[in-house]
Amino acid sequence: MSEFVLSETPPAAAEYIGLRAAMGWGIVDEETARITIERACFSACLRRDGRLVGLVRAIGDGCLYFAVSDVMVSPELQGGGHGATLLKALGAFLKRAAKPGASVTLQPLAGREPFYEKFGWVRCPGGPFGQGMVFKDVPPPVGGTFG
Ligand SMILES: CC(C)(COP(=O)(O)OP(=O)(O)OC[C@H]1O[C@@H](n2cnc3c(N)ncnc32)[C@H](O)[C@@H]1OP(=O)(O)O)[C@@H](O)C(=O)NCCC(=O)NCCS
């Protein structure tokens, strides 16, 4: 029987690259993967029989500014409650790390809002901020698309 293990540790570069590619989000090079992994203030990996099958990360200073990134569950395992496991681990981290007044943001892919709403997230127009925005002058992903 398969065993799922959640750990609050960063992924290895190769498995990070592989999981992103499996999501259809394109290929990042090894150095980019290594840098972004090192600079995250939180990572939770879900492994099945040792293989990375889920990930959630937060980038930021670890106290006042956080941006959630890379919420992923392997396609063949989606809909099995693993995203919930990852979001609960993220929420527990944010509750212990975020200082009063902290900014904790995420930029969901279109249509994913109902998923996040189940785990304590609110849409920007419902809170003190305006609608989320992204900087548009960034190269598109190599060999993939978001959505
Ligand atoms: C989004 C994602 C992380 C969710 O993980 P998952 O393992 O499929 O979700 P779960 O099975 O844990 O679902 C938890 C709850 O969220 C709901 N949910 C999951 N995906 C949803 C979606 N896209 N829209 C609305 N609700 C969703 C489930 O119905 C479930 O609700 P319930 O508890 O009332 O039954 C996963 O589907 C995924 O990796 N998708 C592709 C990548 C992606 O879109 N990442 C997010 C980028 S912003």
The ligand as an ORCA input file, in Angstrom:
! r2SCAN-3c Opt
* xyz 0 1
  C      -5.662     22.979     -6.945
  C      -5.085     21.712     -6.351
  C      -3.804     22.061     -5.599
  C      -6.089     21.123     -5.358
  O      -5.563     19.949     -4.813
  P      -6.483     18.633     -4.758
  O      -5.703     17.583     -4.075
  O      -6.965     18.361     -6.130
  O      -7.694     19.150     -3.850
  P      -8.410     18.382     -2.666
  O      -8.831     17.044     -3.157
  O      -7.566     18.413     -1.444
  O      -9.700     19.292     -2.478
  C      -9.953     19.965     -1.274
  C     -11.267     20.701     -1.433
  O     -11.122     21.724     -2.415
  C     -12.024     21.518     -3.489
  N     -11.336     21.848     -4.733
  C     -10.218     21.276     -5.217
  N      -9.851     21.846     -6.380
  C     -10.778     22.806     -6.617
  C     -10.952     23.731     -7.680
  N     -10.086     23.815     -8.720
  N     -11.998     24.569     -7.602
  C     -12.855     24.502     -6.567
  N     -12.751     23.642     -5.528
  C     -11.713     22.806     -5.565
  C     -12.404     20.055     -3.431
  O     -13.667     19.819     -4.009
  C     -12.394     19.796     -1.931
  O     -13.596     20.279     -1.382
  P     -14.372     19.473     -0.213
  O     -13.436     19.414      0.940
  O     -15.586     20.293      0.026
  O     -14.642     18.118     -0.775
  C      -4.777     20.623     -7.414
  O      -5.968     20.249     -8.056
  C      -3.774     21.052     -8.455
  O      -2.567     20.862     -8.271
  N      -4.264     21.635     -9.573
  C      -3.410     22.052    -10.671
  C      -2.444     23.139    -10.246
  C      -3.173     24.322     -9.678
  O      -4.175     24.774    -10.196
  N      -2.600     24.843     -8.574
  C      -3.130     26.030     -7.947
  C      -2.568     27.213     -8.616
  S      -3.281     28.745     -8.005
*
